[in-house]
């Protein structure tokens, strides 16, 4: 007797409901047909890509801010906020 064990990782998913424009719905359906994938797959990949990009952009912006702060460079934004900051109660 031979036994083969296969471990399958099951990813839990949830159902979400949201509204999209007619134009976006048509583009989604067209893309889904073109890729021969389900609309759910297209939406998940697009959302993952978007969230990865937003997260990466935020990390890059924070790294730049910290780099500028460490180097002593004062940006226009920093000058703007320093002029308007209420630091009277700070110790």
C-alpha positions as CSV (number, residue, x, y, z in Angstrom):
1,X,0.0,0.0,0.0
2,X,1.3,3.4,-0.9
3,X,0.2,6.7,0.6
4,X,1.0,10.1,-0.7
5,X,0.3,13.1,1.5
6,X,-0.3,16.5,-0.1
7,X,-0.5,19.6,2.0
8,X,-2.7,22.3,0.5
9,X,-2.6,25.8,1.9
10,X,-6.2,27.1,2.0
11,X,-6.4,30.8,1.8
12,X,-9.5,32.2,3.5
13,X,-11.4,34.7,1.5
14,X,-14.2,37.0,2.3
15,X,-17.0,38.4,0.2
16,X,-17.1,42.2,-0.3
17,X,-19.6,44.3,-2.0
18,X,-18.8,47.7,-3.7
19,X,-20.1,49.9,-6.4
20,X,-18.1,50.6,-9.6
21,X,-19.0,52.7,-12.6
22,X,-20.4,51.2,-15.7
23,X,-17.2,52.0,-17.6
24,X,-15.0,50.3,-15.0
25,X,-17.3,47.3,-15.0
26,X,-16.9,47.0,-18.8
27,X,-13.1,47.3,-18.5
28,X,-13.1,44.7,-15.8
29,X,-15.1,42.3,-17.9
30,X,-12.9,43.0,-21.0
31,X,-9.7,42.4,-19.1
32,X,-11.1,39.2,-17.5
33,X,-12.0,37.8,-20.9
34,X,-8.7,38.8,-22.4
35,X,-6.7,37.2,-19.6
36,X,-9.1,34.2,-19.4
37,X,-9.3,34.7,-15.7
38,X,-12.2,35.5,-13.4
39,X,-13.2,39.0,-12.4
40,X,-12.4,38.1,-8.8
41,X,-8.8,37.2,-9.9
42,X,-8.4,40.5,-11.8
43,X,-9.7,42.6,-8.9
44,X,-7.5,40.8,-6.4
45,X,-4.3,41.3,-8.5
46,X,-5.1,44.9,-9.2
47,X,-5.9,45.6,-5.5
48,X,-2.7,43.8,-4.4
49,X,-0.6,45.8,-6.9
50,X,-2.1,49.1,-5.9
51,X,-1.7,48.5,-2.2
52,X,1.9,47.4,-2.7
53,X,2.6,50.5,-4.6
54,X,1.0,52.8,-2.1
55,X,2.9,51.1,0.7
56,X,6.1,51.3,-1.2
57,X,5.6,55.0,-2.0
58,X,4.9,55.7,1.7
59,X,8.0,53.9,2.8
60,X,10.1,55.7,0.2
61,X,8.7,59.1,1.3
62,X,9.4,58.3,5.0
63,X,13.0,57.2,4.1
64,X,13.5,60.4,2.2
65,X,12.1,62.5,5.1
66,X,14.4,60.7,7.6
67,X,17.4,61.1,5.3
68,X,16.8,64.8,4.9
69,X,16.3,65.2,8.6
70,X,19.5,63.4,9.4
71,X,21.5,65.5,6.8
72,X,20.2,68.8,8.2
73,X,18.6,69.8,4.9
74,X,15.5,72.0,5.5
75,X,12.8,71.5,2.8
76,X,10.2,74.1,1.7
77,X,7.5,72.0,3.4
78,X,9.5,72.0,6.6
79,X,10.0,75.8,6.5
80,X,6.3,76.3,5.8
81,X,5.3,74.2,8.9
82,X,8.0,75.6,11.2
83,X,6.6,79.1,10.6
84,X,3.0,77.9,11.4
85,X,3.7,75.5,14.2
86,X,2.5,76.4,17.7
87,X,5.4,75.2,19.8
88,X,4.8,77.7,22.7
89,X,3.9,74.9,25.2
90,X,6.8,72.6,24.2
91,X,9.7,72.0,26.6
